[in-house]
């Protein structure tokens, strides 16, 4: 769950960040298996809401928008989630479609790339989340978008969990099954999004930024060094292979690794690698600006 508080000028496309933070709440925990939001996942989410409400109050935000994505779309008890958020933040979660999610991500990731002559168009923006991955191709505007149910949490829970715990490390059979699932999802995405027409791949969200941090051997997570870094496909492949064949302890020892991402990063990296191999991308441009920035611009525009 993530928060952005910003002063935004829709006329100039400028966004002054006042506060940006993330809390891993694993709202999608077990949703793929049970179809419901787990009580402990809801409590983690509400705790983060209470923290964020204090930040919003202190900084004096005059417009607040809460956007909910994949996990809350899938859950049969999402009304419980909605009531809790309204009680704490005073706004109702807006459960957006995968296509809306993709458009917000594209706007946030590409607004500051306009005018750069070192990044060919069209761009393919890929937002690898916990429950789903959004694909959107566009130039100045979105040309096509699709959301598919392949994310780092969903793939981990579907393929890498045995006996209630994540395999440490996964077996080759588990990895192969996960890869096949991802490939089927890419087939679905290609039905509506011309993935292979893209000339620049822009990658968003924690799986991608963590791969960048590992590639750069950062001593800790450094947003400034990660933002707009470029990671080659060969490097992504090497990191993915290591993540999928390492133990929990080995991954947890990576200094830039968020504790909540240790068990799901292998699946997220494999999604990224599969996309790069599918479209023939030699590198991925990593962006720290994503769906939050896109939502903020839409709020400022009154949309």
HELIX and SHEET records of a PDB file:
HELIX    1   1 UNK A   31  UNK A   34  1                                   4    
HELIX    2   2 UNK A   39  UNK A   59  1                                  21    
HELIX    3   3 UNK A   70  UNK A   74  1                                   5    
HELIX    4   4 UNK A   78  UNK A   89  1                                  12    
HELIX    5   5 UNK A   98  UNK A  110  1                                  13    
HELIX    6   6 UNK A  111  UNK A  113  5                                   3    
HELIX    7   7 UNK A  152  UNK A  155  1                                   4    
HELIX    8   8 UNK A  156  UNK A  160  3                                   5    
HELIX    9   9 UNK A  172  UNK A  192  1                                  21    
HELIX   10  10 UNK A  195  UNK A  197  5                                   3    
HELIX   11  11 UNK A  206  UNK A  215  1                                  10    
HELIX   12  12 UNK A  223  UNK A  226  1                                   4    
HELIX   13  13 UNK A  233  UNK A  245  1                                  13    
HELIX   14  14 UNK A  248  UNK A  252  1                                   5    
HELIX   15  15 UNK A  259  UNK A  261  5                                   3    
HELIX   16  16 UNK A  265  UNK A  279  1                                  15    
HELIX   17  17 UNK A  291  UNK A  300  1                                  10    
SHEET    1   A 2 UNK A   2  UNK A   9  0                                        
SHEET    2   A 2 UNK A  14  UNK A  22 -1                                        
SHEET    1   B 2 UNK A  67  UNK A  68  0                                        
SHEET    2   B 2 UNK A  94  UNK A  95  1                                        
SHEET    1   C 6 UNK A 142  UNK A 148  0                                        
SHEET    2   C 6 UNK A 133  UNK A 138 -1                                        
SHEET    3   C 6 UNK A 123  UNK A 128 -1                                        
SHEET    4   C 6 UNK A 200  UNK A 204  1                                        
SHEET    5   C 6 UNK A 283  UNK A 286  1                                        
SHEET    6   C 6 UNK A 230  UNK A 232 -1                                        
SHEET    1   D 2 UNK A 161  UNK A 162  0                                        
SHEET    2   D 2 UNK A 165  UNK A 166 -1                                        
END                                                                             
